[in-house]
Amino acid sequence: MKTNEFIQLSLTMSKNWACQLLEDMKDEPLAQPTSRGGNHPLWVLGHLVHAESFFFDECMQGKPHRFPESKDLFAAGTEPHTDAAKYPSMDQLLANWDKIRGESLALLDTLSAEDLDNATSAPEEFADFFGTNAKCFSAMIVHTSFHAGQVADARRAVGRKPLMM
């Protein structure tokens, strides 16, 4: 398997796993994963979309964030609210993620193995994590998988059995 194929597979699998969990929580989007709160599924989804625009649009392409309105709700360090009216719908966020992930995969198809090592426009303090195209793709994969675990915990908090064993 070539590097680009591995990245494509990992991007697709991590998003599919997360979406399977998120889709199952559409009726409980604000369910918190612990008795002390935590990142509920709606916040997780918005955060993943917000972060992907940072990785793809800002770092990899040097463009402005495509969802600047999401910063106050979903940027790193924000606290999830329990008022659904403050958030876009899960359907809108899923559509946004589908669009940006599709563009990410389309860009990946155009890159050579050498292009993966090209520097990005990541801020200097984040170069260790997002300083090359490969690092940005890796962040998309790992970040999605990390937060999918929080959605899995929210599912368990509302009494659902695991979707995956």
Backbone bond lengths (Angstrom), bond angles and torsions (degrees), N, CA, C in turn:
res aa  C-N    CA-C-N  psi(-1)  N-CA   C-N-CA  omega(-1)  CA-C   N-CA-C  phi
1 M - - - 1.445 - - 1.528 108.26 -
2 K 1.303 115.57 133.40 1.459 121.00 178.33 1.528 109.83 -79.42
3 T 1.320 115.57 158.83 1.460 121.24 -177.72 1.526 111.47 -55.55
4 N 1.322 117.23 -46.85 1.471 120.03 -178.57 1.523 111.31 -62.39
5 E 1.333 116.04 -36.62 1.465 119.87 178.71 1.528 110.67 -66.92
6 F 1.322 116.10 -39.41 1.462 120.16 177.61 1.524 110.70 -63.84
7 I 1.310 116.85 -44.02 1.467 120.77 179.14 1.529 109.69 -63.10
8 Q 1.319 116.86 -45.18 1.475 120.85 179.76 1.521 110.77 -59.93
9 L 1.305 116.81 -46.05 1.460 121.26 179.01 1.527 110.70 -61.48
10 S 1.312 117.22 -44.83 1.463 121.45 -178.16 1.526 111.96 -67.66
11 L 1.327 117.42 -40.38 1.467 120.67 175.65 1.527 110.57 -61.04
12 T 1.317 115.89 -44.30 1.463 120.89 -178.19 1.525 111.30 -67.81
13 M 1.323 116.74 -46.82 1.466 120.12 -178.49 1.520 112.06 -64.44
14 S 1.314 117.75 -45.31 1.468 119.49 -177.40 1.527 110.79 -64.16
15 K 1.318 117.15 -40.26 1.471 119.74 178.65 1.526 110.55 -69.28
16 N 1.314 117.81 -42.27 1.464 119.76 179.70 1.523 111.54 -61.45
17 W 1.341 116.91 -42.44 1.466 119.90 178.61 1.524 110.33 -62.96
18 A 1.322 116.70 -46.69 1.463 120.12 179.91 1.527 110.94 -62.09
19 C 1.326 116.81 -42.96 1.468 119.99 -178.81 1.524 112.03 -66.22
20 Q 1.305 117.29 -34.34 1.461 120.07 176.85 1.534 109.78 -61.27
21 L 1.307 116.86 -43.22 1.462 121.34 177.59 1.530 111.00 -67.70
22 L 1.320 116.40 -45.20 1.470 121.15 -178.17 1.527 111.54 -64.34
23 E 1.309 117.36 -43.81 1.469 120.80 178.87 1.526 110.76 -58.70
24 D 1.323 116.14 -38.52 1.454 120.51 -179.91 1.531 112.37 -69.50
25 M 1.315 117.38 -15.83 1.466 121.08 -178.35 1.533 112.79 -106.14
26 K 1.315 118.13 13.12 1.465 119.84 179.14 1.524 112.21 -59.40
27 D 1.328 117.06 -28.58 1.463 120.06 178.87 1.531 112.37 -86.42
28 E 1.328 117.66 -5.49 1.470 123.49 178.79 1.531 109.69 -138.34
29 P 1.342 118.53 52.07 1.462 119.74 -171.63 1.525 114.91 -66.62
30 L 1.316 117.36 -18.62 1.465 120.46 -177.90 1.526 112.39 -104.95
31 A 1.329 117.15 9.69 1.464 120.63 179.80 1.527 109.28 -63.73
32 Q 1.305 115.08 125.23 1.458 119.53 -179.99 1.527 109.77 -90.01
33 P 1.323 116.68 145.39 1.460 120.21 -173.20 1.522 115.26 -75.46
34 T 1.319 117.83 -14.71 1.467 120.14 179.99 1.519 109.74 -137.90
35 S 1.316 116.21 166.42 1.470 121.05 176.56 1.523 111.16 -68.21
36 R 1.300 117.07 -12.48 1.464 121.84 178.51 1.528 112.13 -103.87
37 G 1.316 116.44 14.74 1.462 120.54 179.32 1.510 111.60 98.77
38 G 1.308 114.87 -146.04 1.461 120.46 -179.64 1.515 111.35 121.64
39 N 1.300 115.53 -176.52 1.458 122.02 -175.72 1.521 110.30 -81.27
40 H 1.326 115.79 108.29 1.460 120.00 179.52 1.532 110.43 -77.53
41 P 1.349 116.95 162.77 1.469 120.48 -174.57 1.530 114.71 -54.96
42 L 1.311 117.78 -38.39 1.464 119.64 -179.02 1.528 110.51 -66.03
43 W 1.324 116.73 -42.22 1.467 119.77 177.53 1.529 109.76 -65.74
44 V 1.328 117.25 -44.27 1.468 120.68 -179.62 1.529 109.97 -55.67
45 L 1.316 116.94 -48.40 1.465 120.42 -179.13 1.523 111.13 -60.97
46 G 1.309 117.28 -48.59 1.467 120.08 178.82 1.515 112.08 -61.16
47 H 1.325 116.28 -38.93 1.462 121.19 178.75 1.532 111.19 -65.00
48 L 1.326 117.03 -41.30 1.464 120.12 178.25 1.525 111.23 -62.69
49 V 1.320 116.68 -41.66 1.469 120.87 178.65 1.526 109.86 -65.55
50 H 1.324 115.89 -46.06 1.467 120.53 179.86 1.536 110.31 -59.58
51 A 1.325 116.24 -46.36 1.464 120.31 -178.44 1.523 111.53 -65.77
52 E 1.329 116.76 -38.48 1.466 118.72 -178.78 1.527 111.12 -64.01
53 S 1.322 116.95 -34.43 1.467 118.53 175.75 1.529 110.11 -66.79
54 F 1.321 116.86 -36.92 1.471 119.18 175.79 1.524 110.18 -61.68
55 F 1.348 117.33 -51.25 1.464 120.89 -177.97 1.533 111.67 -61.97
56 F 1.333 115.48 -50.20 1.461 120.95 -171.94 1.527 112.43 -82.21
57 D 1.322 116.41 -55.74 1.468 119.49 -174.97 1.526 111.83 -71.99
58 E 1.320 116.05 -55.15 1.459 119.46 -173.55 1.529 112.70 -74.76
59 C 1.312 116.50 -54.65 1.471 119.30 -175.57 1.524 112.56 -73.08
60 M 1.322 117.08 -55.07 1.462 120.16 -172.63 1.523 113.57 -74.98
61 Q 1.318 117.28 -34.15 1.461 119.62 -175.48 1.519 114.25 -110.73
62 G 1.318 117.71 -8.68 1.464 120.87 -179.39 1.516 113.24 66.02
63 K 1.333 116.00 27.89 1.470 121.91 -179.49 1.520 110.04 -104.52
64 P 1.319 117.23 165.52 1.467 119.08 175.48 1.523 111.56 -67.68
65 H 1.299 115.33 155.39 1.461 121.95 175.38 1.528 107.96 -59.41
66 R 1.328 117.25 130.67 1.473 119.80 -175.54 1.520 113.17 -78.67
67 F 1.325 117.90 -13.83 1.457 121.87 179.59 1.534 110.25 -125.80
68 P 1.330 118.00 60.99 1.470 118.94 -175.42 1.531 112.70 -60.48
69 E 1.325 116.52 -25.99 1.465 120.00 179.85 1.529 112.10 -69.03
70 S 1.322 116.82 -14.62 1.466 120.17 -177.69 1.530 112.91 -84.01
71 K 1.303 117.42 -9.70 1.466 120.76 -174.57 1.526 112.55 -57.64
72 D 1.314 117.80 -48.44 1.465 120.48 -175.82 1.521 113.29 -68.21
73 L 1.328 117.21 -23.18 1.463 120.94 -179.16 1.528 113.28 -95.57
74 F 1.343 116.52 -35.49 1.460 119.25 -165.36 1.528 116.68 -126.34
75 A 1.312 119.15 -3.91 1.469 119.67 -179.32 1.524 110.05 -66.55
76 A 1.316 115.71 158.35 1.459 120.47 176.47 1.526 109.17 -52.61
77 G 1.313 115.41 135.96 1.456 120.67 179.39 1.516 114.85 92.79
78 T 1.338 117.58 -9.90 1.459 118.69 177.86 1.527 109.41 -77.47
79 E 1.317 115.86 154.46 1.464 122.09 179.57 1.523 109.12 -101.64
80 P 1.322 117.79 132.67 1.459 120.32 177.07 1.536 111.39 -64.30
81 H 1.320 115.59 138.87 1.466 122.63 175.12 1.526 108.15 -95.32
82 T 1.312 116.11 157.23 1.466 119.94 175.67 1.521 111.44 -103.62
83 D 1.326 116.83 13.43 1.470 122.76 177.13 1.532 108.26 -104.77
84 A 1.327 116.11 106.15 1.469 120.87 -177.40 1.523 112.42 -60.20
85 A 1.320 117.67 -26.84 1.464 121.26 -178.02 1.531 111.90 -64.19
86 K 1.297 117.85 -18.36 1.476 121.24 179.75 1.528 112.15 -78.82
87 Y 1.329 116.66 -12.57 1.456 121.33 -171.25 1.526 113.10 -113.61
88 P 1.346 116.00 154.03 1.472 119.55 166.36 1.538 108.09 -67.18
89 S 1.302 116.27 165.55 1.464 120.12 179.71 1.526 110.51 -72.90
90 M 1.319 114.92 157.08 1.465 119.51 175.56 1.525 110.20 -61.17
91 D 1.334 117.10 -37.69 1.471 119.50 179.60 1.523 111.03 -61.68
92 Q 1.337 117.44 -42.40 1.467 120.17 179.05 1.530 110.58 -65.15
93 L 1.320 116.29 -43.11 1.462 119.58 179.69 1.531 111.45 -65.27
94 L 1.318 116.88 -40.79 1.472 119.73 176.92 1.528 111.11 -62.16
95 A 1.332 116.83 -40.68 1.471 120.30 177.76 1.531 110.35 -63.77
96 N 1.328 117.00 -41.02 1.469 120.52 177.72 1.529 110.84 -62.60
97 W 1.325 116.01 -41.20 1.468 119.71 -179.50 1.523 110.49 -68.05
98 D 1.328 116.88 -41.57 1.468 119.77 176.94 1.527 110.61 -57.18
99 K 1.319 116.33 -43.60 1.468 120.67 -177.60 1.530 111.09 -65.10
100 I 1.311 116.67 -51.47 1.467 118.86 -175.99 1.530 111.08 -69.76
101 R 1.336 118.10 -36.44 1.470 119.24 178.27 1.525 109.69 -67.70
102 G 1.327 117.21 -37.82 1.463 119.87 176.08 1.515 111.42 -60.13
103 E 1.316 117.26 -41.52 1.463 121.16 177.78 1.526 111.08 -67.14
104 S 1.326 116.89 -37.82 1.468 120.85 177.46 1.533 110.43 -61.69
105 L 1.324 115.67 -45.27 1.467 119.73 178.95 1.525 111.65 -65.95
106 A 1.329 116.57 -36.87 1.469 120.34 177.82 1.529 110.29 -64.04
107 L 1.320 117.16 -41.61 1.463 119.69 177.00 1.529 110.32 -64.02
108 L 1.311 117.05 -44.13 1.464 120.77 179.02 1.526 110.96 -54.15
109 D 1.328 116.46 -39.89 1.472 120.66 179.53 1.522 113.09 -60.93
110 T 1.326 117.30 -23.12 1.466 120.89 -177.68 1.521 112.84 -93.03
111 L 1.335 117.30 -9.54 1.468 120.11 -173.46 1.524 111.61 -92.57
112 S 1.303 114.77 140.30 1.467 120.20 171.78 1.529 107.79 -84.06
113 A 1.315 115.63 169.92 1.466 119.52 176.63 1.530 110.47 -59.07
114 E 1.308 116.64 -36.79 1.465 120.43 178.61 1.523 111.58 -67.90
115 D 1.341 116.90 -36.06 1.469 121.11 179.53 1.526 112.03 -61.84
116 L 1.328 116.34 -26.65 1.461 119.42 -179.90 1.524 111.61 -63.08
117 D 1.335 116.38 -25.50 1.462 120.66 179.48 1.523 113.47 -89.56
118 N 1.324 117.23 -0.23 1.465 120.11 178.87 1.527 110.46 -65.39
119 A 1.332 115.14 142.65 1.459 121.46 179.06 1.522 110.27 -67.21
120 T 1.321 115.00 149.12 1.461 121.54 176.63 1.522 109.44 -105.87
121 S 1.309 115.03 -176.70 1.466 121.98 176.92 1.528 111.65 -93.59
122 A 1.322 117.05 20.04 1.465 120.20 -179.52 1.525 110.08 -59.29
123 P 1.320 116.76 143.49 1.467 118.82 173.84 1.529 110.32 -55.98
124 E 1.300 116.53 144.74 1.471 121.84 -175.11 1.527 112.49 -51.93
125 E 1.322 117.15 -39.27 1.464 119.45 -177.76 1.532 113.14 -68.16
126 F 1.339 117.39 -13.21 1.455 121.95 178.55 1.531 112.99 -110.13
127 A 1.315 117.34 9.23 1.468 120.78 -175.69 1.524 112.76 -59.70
128 D 1.324 117.95 -34.80 1.465 119.98 179.39 1.525 111.97 -63.19
129 F 1.326 116.86 -26.91 1.461 121.26 -176.73 1.527 113.39 -102.33
130 F 1.340 117.25 -34.44 1.460 121.81 -172.26 1.527 112.94 -131.85
131 G 1.325 117.54 19.86 1.456 121.61 -171.66 1.513 116.64 -79.47
132 T 1.355 117.44 -8.91 1.468 120.74 175.20 1.525 108.27 -134.05
133 N 1.316 115.20 165.10 1.471 118.73 176.58 1.529 110.65 -58.48
134 A 1.333 117.27 -43.44 1.463 120.71 -179.72 1.521 111.32 -60.73
135 K 1.316 116.81 -41.06 1.467 120.07 179.40 1.527 110.99 -65.27
136 C 1.322 117.39 -37.05 1.471 119.87 177.59 1.522 110.95 -66.11
137 F 1.319 116.97 -43.98 1.464 119.29 176.95 1.530 110.54 -62.22
138 S 1.319 116.36 -41.97 1.462 120.22 177.98 1.529 110.40 -60.29
139 A 1.318 116.70 -42.26 1.467 120.60 178.79 1.529 110.84 -61.93
140 M 1.322 117.32 -40.59 1.468 120.23 178.27 1.529 110.85 -59.44
141 I 1.314 116.04 -40.98 1.462 121.33 -177.86 1.528 110.65 -69.79
142 V 1.324 116.38 -54.51 1.459 121.46 -175.47 1.530 111.02 -65.84
143 H 1.311 116.68 -42.85 1.469 121.59 -178.96 1.522 110.59 -60.85
144 T 1.315 116.62 -43.84 1.464 120.82 178.65 1.525 110.49 -62.15
145 S 1.316 116.62 -45.91 1.460 120.64 -178.64 1.530 111.60 -65.11
146 F 1.310 116.84 -40.50 1.464 121.36 178.57 1.522 110.72 -58.44
147 H 1.327 116.12 -50.68 1.466 119.54 -176.47 1.527 112.58 -74.23
148 A 1.327 118.28 -24.79 1.468 119.78 174.63 1.521 109.91 -60.05
149 G 1.308 117.00 -33.70 1.458 120.83 176.92 1.520 112.19 -61.62
150 Q 1.318 117.02 -34.96 1.461 120.06 177.94 1.526 110.65 -68.21
151 V 1.324 116.92 -36.97 1.463 120.24 177.20 1.524 109.62 -67.88
152 A 1.327 117.04 -38.96 1.465 120.25 176.46 1.524 110.03 -60.56
153 D 1.317 117.89 -40.41 1.463 121.01 177.54 1.527 111.49 -66.29
154 A 1.321 117.89 -38.96 1.472 120.98 177.11 1.530 110.07 -62.88
155 R 1.315 116.07 -38.85 1.470 119.96 177.23 1.521 110.43 -60.60
156 R 1.314 116.95 -44.78 1.463 120.92 179.71 1.530 110.31 -65.88
157 A 1.326 117.52 -36.07 1.466 121.15 -179.70 1.533 111.81 -62.60
158 V 1.345 117.71 -27.86 1.469 120.50 178.09 1.530 111.32 -97.39
159 G 1.330 116.43 10.54 1.454 120.31 172.35 1.516 116.99 90.73
160 R 1.326 116.77 14.07 1.473 118.98 -179.73 1.528 110.95 -88.15
161 K 1.302 114.52 146.91 1.457 120.75 176.66 1.532 109.05 -77.58
162 P 1.328 117.89 155.22 1.465 120.33 178.58 1.535 111.31 -58.55
163 L 1.322 115.21 142.78 1.461 120.12 174.43 1.516 110.82 -80.83
164 M 1.324 116.11 -29.97 1.453 121.88 -176.46 1.515 108.35 -128.20
165 M 1.283 116.03 142.26 1.466 119.39 178.86 1.499 109.16 -115.49
